[in-house]
Amino acid sequence: MSILDSSPKTEELTFGQKAVGLRFNPSGSDEVGQIKQTFADAIDKLNDLRKSTKSPMAHVLSEHAILQAIDAQMWAVKALTWQD
């Protein structure tokens, strides 16, 4: 296992877990893992909506929300690991 893959590959990741890179946590920080999982859960719910909706607008909005959640997750991890 390398530093780029700090979790064992024993189970299949959800769409949200893949989107946030849940297994990428070189510091091994519990806080980073928790925040990533929180965003992954939200992304999974939005992905379910995106796949099930019959509304074109809801589809577009859920896709946009997924992308924004991925972005927000990255900034949250940066904030958690920031060192002056």
C-alpha positions as CSV (number, residue, x, y, z in Angstrom):
1,M,0.0,0.0,0.0
2,S,1.5,3.4,-1.0
3,I,1.0,6.8,0.6
4,L,-1.4,7.6,-2.1
5,D,-3.7,4.8,-1.0
6,S,-4.0,4.8,2.8
7,S,-7.1,2.6,3.0
8,P,-7.4,-1.1,2.2
9,K,-9.2,-1.9,-1.1
10,T,-11.5,-4.4,0.4
11,E,-14.9,-2.9,-0.5
12,E,-16.3,-1.2,-3.5
13,L,-16.6,2.6,-3.1
14,T,-19.8,4.5,-3.8
15,F,-20.0,7.2,-6.4
16,G,-19.7,9.9,-3.8
17,Q,-16.7,8.2,-2.1
18,K,-14.9,7.9,-5.5
19,A,-15.8,11.6,-6.3
20,V,-14.2,12.9,-3.1
21,G,-11.2,10.5,-3.2
22,L,-12.1,8.9,0.1
23,R,-9.0,6.6,0.0
24,F,-6.7,9.5,-0.6
25,N,-5.7,10.7,2.9
26,P,-1.9,10.8,3.1
27,S,-2.0,12.3,6.6
28,G,-4.3,9.6,7.9
29,S,-6.3,12.3,9.6
30,D,-9.6,11.1,11.1
31,E,-11.1,14.6,10.5
32,V,-10.2,14.5,6.8
33,G,-11.8,11.1,6.5
34,Q,-14.9,12.2,8.3
35,I,-15.4,15.4,6.2
36,K,-14.8,13.4,3.0
37,Q,-17.4,10.8,4.0
38,T,-19.9,13.6,4.9
39,F,-19.5,15.1,1.4
40,A,-19.6,11.6,-0.1
41,D,-23.0,10.9,1.5
42,A,-24.4,14.2,0.2
43,I,-23.0,13.4,-3.3
44,D,-24.5,10.0,-3.2
45,K,-28.0,11.4,-2.5
46,L,-27.6,14.0,-5.3
47,N,-26.5,11.2,-7.6
48,D,-29.6,9.2,-6.8
49,L,-31.7,12.2,-7.6
50,R,-29.8,12.8,-10.8
51,K,-30.4,9.2,-11.9
52,S,-34.0,9.0,-10.9
53,T,-35.5,12.4,-11.8
54,K,-37.6,12.9,-14.9
55,S,-37.1,16.6,-14.8
56,P,-34.4,17.9,-17.1
57,M,-33.8,20.9,-14.8
58,A,-33.5,18.8,-11.6
59,H,-31.0,16.7,-13.5
60,V,-28.9,19.7,-14.4
61,L,-29.2,21.2,-10.9
62,S,-28.2,17.9,-9.2
63,E,-25.1,17.7,-11.5
64,H,-24.2,21.2,-10.6
65,A,-24.6,20.5,-6.9
66,I,-22.4,17.4,-7.2
67,L,-19.6,19.4,-8.9
68,Q,-19.9,22.1,-6.2
69,A,-19.9,19.5,-3.4
70,I,-16.7,18.0,-4.8
71,D,-15.1,21.5,-5.0
72,A,-16.3,22.3,-1.4
73,Q,-14.9,19.1,-0.1
74,M,-11.5,19.9,-1.5
75,W,-11.5,23.3,0.2
76,A,-12.7,21.8,3.4
77,V,-9.8,19.3,3.4
78,K,-7.4,22.2,2.6
79,A,-8.8,24.2,5.6
80,L,-8.5,21.1,7.9
81,T,-4.9,20.5,6.9
82,W,-3.7,24.1,6.6
83,Q,-0.5,25.0,8.3
84,D,0.9,28.5,8.6
